[in-house]
Amino acid sequence: MIALVDCNNFFVSCERVLHPELEGKPVVVLSNNDGCVVARSQEAKALGIPMGIPYFKVARKLREEVLIALSNNHAFYHDVSQRIMALIHDQVEQQEVYSIDECFLRLPRSGDFKPFARTLRAEILQKIGVPVSIGIASTKTLAKVAVYYAKHYAGYQGVAAIETEEQRAKALAKLPIEEVWGIGRRRWAQLKANGVTTAADLLALPIGLVQRLLSVTGSRTYRELEGVEALPFAEVTPRQSVFSSRSLEVETADMAKLEACITLFLGHCCRKLRHENLYAQELSIYLSTNRFHPKDPQHHELIARHLNTPPADPR
């Protein structure tokens, strides 16, 4: 069996870890340049704020204090993600981190998985402060289906499982084709022209037609919806390097501030090393002025040092 752990409204949830007073309020997080909305709280969704809407189109709601907009804090979001993934990693036999806010887990072939999922969900909320939803099924795509119901129906209390043929048929009959993982927006019109509005409708098509409409990827999705595993877990290969790189919000020549930043980034790298059971043989530090200000004096410098005793500890 496979479980999918999916963090709820992840960027907003991270902001609420830092600012608990935002709980229950309509909040959106903006893209790196504050150009558009990239994350929404449930309360913001209830106001009809769509994903990707330009910032200027929600400015009126901000002025009326109906909505709270926050700039992206990706460094913090990444750190929270690393903590969540590390907590999960210690409790399962296999984990595939799919994105910053999602990971697949390999579970034993048989057993009662929902108590484990509820305990894991509660532990993540208690220790890190981020709510998650968990879907359990026999394939990755069906786990995505299960997590859809876990997120959208309060009765599941954040955990939904598809364990029987009856549950699979019922779940697919109600699932809009737009919510099927692996089918892009451009394919929806083609499918609807062939009478496909739900996942169950897709399975009613001949496999040959599915292959013509959706290519190889679509045929894998088709088999996964049938309950046949067609998307194996990604093989994890040890990486050759880890890094932590950030642009400072304000330009500075203050050595104390620069040393503090380097110490912080070094700590991030060491956590990555320990998480993957790796050790460092070389340490490199790169400093650069703002390349987007070409009229200002420019300086770029890389300092590298070989480490005789490979460590995974910033001390």
C-alpha positions in Angstrom: 0.0 0.0 0.0 1.0 3.6 -0.6 0.3 6.7 1.4 0.5 10.3 0.3 1.2 13.0 2.9 0.1 16.4 1.6 0.5 19.5 3.7 -2.6 21.7 3.8 -2.2 25.2 2.2 1.5 24.7 2.9 2.9 28.2 2.6 0.1 29.7 4.6 0.4 27.0 7.2 4.1 27.9 7.5 3.3 31.5 8.0 0.8 30.5 10.8 3.6 28.6 12.5 5.5 32.0 12.8 2.3 34.1 13.3 -0.4 32.1 15.2 -2.6 35.2 15.1 -3.2 34.5 11.4 -5.2 31.3 12.3 -8.8 31.6 11.0 -8.1 34.7 8.9 -8.1 34.9 5.1 -4.4 34.8 4.1 -2.6 34.6 0.8 1.1 34.2 0.1 2.5 36.0 -3.0 5.1 34.9 -5.5 8.8 35.8 -5.2 8.3 39.2 -6.8 4.9 39.7 -5.1 3.4 39.4 -8.6 0.6 36.9 -7.9 -1.1 34.7 -5.4 0.7 31.3 -5.0 -1.0 30.0 -1.8 -4.4 30.6 -0.1 -5.9 29.7 3.3 -9.3 28.1 3.3 -10.8 31.4 4.4 -9.2 33.1 1.3 -10.6 30.4 -0.9 -14.0 31.0 0.6 -13.7 34.7 -0.5 -13.3 33.5 -4.1 -9.6 34.3 -4.4 -8.3 32.1 -7.3 -4.8 30.7 -7.5 -2.4 32.7 -9.6 -4.5 35.9 -9.6 -2.2 39.0 -10.0 -1.6 41.0 -6.8 -3.1 44.2 -8.0 -6.5 42.5 -8.6 -6.8 41.7 -4.8 -5.4 45.1 -3.7 -8.9 46.4 -3.0 -9.6 43.6 -0.5 -6.3 44.4 1.1 -7.2 48.0 1.5 -10.6 47.0 3.0 -8.7 44.7 5.4 -10.7 41.8 4.2 -7.6 39.9 3.1 -4.0 39.6 4.4 -1.2 39.2 1.8 2.3 38.1 2.8 5.5 38.0 0.8 7.1 34.7 0.0 9.5 33.4 2.7 10.8 30.4 0.7 13.8 29.8 2.9 11.6 29.2 5.9 9.1 27.1 3.9 12.0 24.9 2.8 13.2 24.5 6.4 9.8 23.5 7.6 9.5 21.0 4.7 12.8 19.4 5.6 11.7 19.0 9.2 8.4 17.4 8.2 10.1 15.0 5.7 12.8 14.0 8.3 10.1 13.3 10.9 8.2 11.0 8.4 11.4 9.4 7.1 12.1 7.7 10.5 8.8 6.0 10.6 8.4 4.2 7.2 10.4 1.7 5.1 10.5 3.9 2.0 9.8 7.6 1.3 9.7 9.5 -2.0 9.7 13.3 -1.5 7.6 14.5 -4.4 7.5 18.2 -3.8 8.1 20.7 -1.0 4.8 19.8 0.6 4.1 16.2 -0.5 5.7 12.8 -0.1 4.7 9.2 -0.9 5.3 6.5 1.6 5.6 2.7 1.1 3.5 0.9 3.7 3.3 -2.9 4.4 1.0 -4.9 2.0 -1.6 -5.5 4.7 -2.7 -4.1 8.0 -4.9 -1.3 9.4 -3.1 1.8 8.1 -5.5 4.5 9.2 -4.5 4.5 12.9 -0.8 4.9 11.8 -1.8 7.8 9.5 -3.8 9.5 12.2 -1.0 9.2 14.7 1.5 10.6 12.1 -0.8 13.5 11.2 -1.2 14.4 14.9 2.6 14.2 15.5 3.4 16.5 12.6 0.8 19.0 13.8 2.1 18.8 17.4 5.8 19.0 16.7 5.9 21.2 13.7 2.5 23.0 13.6 1.5 22.2 10.0 -1.8 20.4 9.3 -1.5 17.6 6.7 -3.9 15.3 4.9 -3.1 11.7 4.2 -4.5 9.4 1.5 -3.9 5.7 1.4 -4.4 3.3 -1.6 -2.7 0.7 -3.7 -1.2 3.1 -6.2 0.2 6.6 -6.2 -2.6 7.9 -8.4 -5.3 6.4 -6.1 -3.5 7.8 -3.1 -3.9 11.2 -4.7 -7.6 10.5 -5.1 -7.8 9.5 -1.5 -6.1 12.7 -0.3 -8.5 14.7 -2.4 -11.4 13.3 -0.3 -9.3 13.7 2.9 -8.9 17.4 2.1 -12.4 18.2 0.9 -14.7 16.3 3.3 -14.4 17.0 7.0 -15.8 13.7 8.0 -12.6 11.9 7.0 -10.7 14.1 9.6 -7.7 14.4 7.4 -7.2 10.7 6.6 -8.9 8.8 3.8 -8.2 5.3 2.5 -9.2 3.4 -0.7 -8.8 -0.3 0.4 -11.6 -2.2 -1.4 -13.0 -2.4 -4.9 -16.2 -0.8 -3.7 -14.4 2.1 -2.2 -12.4 2.6 -5.4 -15.4 2.5 -7.6 -17.3 5.0 -5.4 -14.3 7.4 -5.2 -13.7 7.4 -8.9 -17.4 7.9 -9.8 -17.5 11.2 -7.8 -14.0 12.5 -8.7 -14.0 15.3 -11.4 -11.6 14.5 -14.3 -9.9 17.8 -13.5 -8.7 16.4 -10.2 -7.1 13.3 -11.7 -3.3 13.4 -11.2 -1.3 13.3 -14.4 -3.9 14.8 -16.7 -3.1 18.3 -17.8 -5.5 21.2 -18.3 -5.0 21.0 -22.1 -6.4 17.5 -22.2 -9.7 18.2 -20.3 -11.5 19.5 -23.4 -10.5 16.5 -25.4 -11.8 14.1 -22.7 -15.0 16.0 -22.2 -15.6 15.8 -25.9 -15.5 12.0 -25.5 -18.0 12.1 -22.6 -15.4 12.0 -19.8 -16.3 14.2 -16.8 -15.2 11.9 -14.0 -12.4 9.4 -13.3 -14.8 6.6 -13.7 -15.7 7.8 -17.2 -12.1 7.7 -18.1 -11.9 4.0 -17.1 -14.9 3.3 -19.2 -13.0 4.3 -22.4 -11.1 1.6 -24.4 -7.4 1.7 -23.5 -6.5 2.3 -27.1 -8.5 5.6 -27.1 -6.9 6.6 -23.9 -3.5 6.1 -25.3 -4.4 8.2 -28.4 -5.8 11.0 -26.2 -3.3 11.0 -23.4 -0.2 9.2 -24.7 2.0 7.0 -22.6 1.5 9.1 -19.4 -2.3 8.8 -19.7 -2.1 5.0 -20.1 -0.1 4.8 -16.9 -2.7 6.9 -15.1 -5.4 4.6 -16.5 -3.7 1.5 -15.1 -3.1 3.3 -11.7 -6.7 4.2 -11.4 -7.5 0.5 -12.1 -5.4 -0.3 -9.1 -2.3 -1.6 -11.0 0.9 0.1 -9.9 2.5 1.7 -12.9 4.5 4.5 -11.3 7.3 3.0 -9.2 9.0 4.8 -6.4 11.9 6.9 -7.6 15.3 5.5 -6.8 17.2 7.8 -4.4 20.8 8.2 -5.4 23.3 9.9 -3.0 23.9 13.4 -4.2 27.3 14.8 -4.8 26.8 18.2 -3.1 24.4 20.1 -0.9 24.0 23.9 -0.8 22.1 26.7 0.8 21.9 29.9 -1.2 19.9 33.1 -0.5 19.8 36.7 -1.6 19.7 39.1 1.3 16.6 41.4 1.6 18.9 44.4 2.2 22.4 44.8 0.8 25.0 45.0 3.5 28.8 45.2 4.0 28.4 44.4 7.8 30.8 41.5 8.5 28.9 40.5 11.6 25.7 40.1 9.6 27.4 38.2 6.8 29.0 35.9 9.3 25.6 35.3 10.9 24.1 34.5 7.5 26.9 32.1 6.6 26.5 30.3 10.0 22.8 29.9 9.3 23.3 28.6 5.8 26.0 26.2 7.0 23.5 24.8 9.6 21.0 24.2 6.8 23.6 22.3 4.8 24.6 20.2 7.8 21.0 19.2 8.4 20.8 18.0 4.8 24.0 16.0 5.3 22.8 14.3 8.4 19.3 13.6 6.9 20.9 11.7 4.0 23.8 10.2 6.1 26.4 12.1 4.1 29.7 13.8 5.1 31.5 16.9 3.6 34.9 16.7 2.0 35.0 20.3 0.8 33.4 23.6 2.0 32.8 26.4 -0.4 31.5 29.9 0.3 30.4 32.2 -2.5 29.7 35.9 -2.0 28.4 38.2 -4.7 27.1 41.8 -5.1 23.7 42.4 -6.7 24.1 41.6 -10.4 20.8 43.4 -11.1 22.5 46.7 -10.2 25.2 46.7 -12.9 26.1 50.4 -12.4 27.2 49.7 -8.8 30.7 48.2 -8.1 30.6 44.5 -8.6 32.4 41.8 -6.7 32.1 38.0 -6.9 34.3 35.6 -4.8 34.4 31.9 -4.2 36.4 30.5 -1.3 36.9 26.7 -1.1 38.6 24.6 1.5 39.3 20.8 1.6 38.3 19.2 4.9 40.8 16.6 6.2 38.2 15.0 8.5 34.8 15.0 6.7 32.2 16.3 9.2 28.4 16.6 9.1 28.3 19.1 12.0 28.7 22.9 11.8 30.9 22.9 14.9 
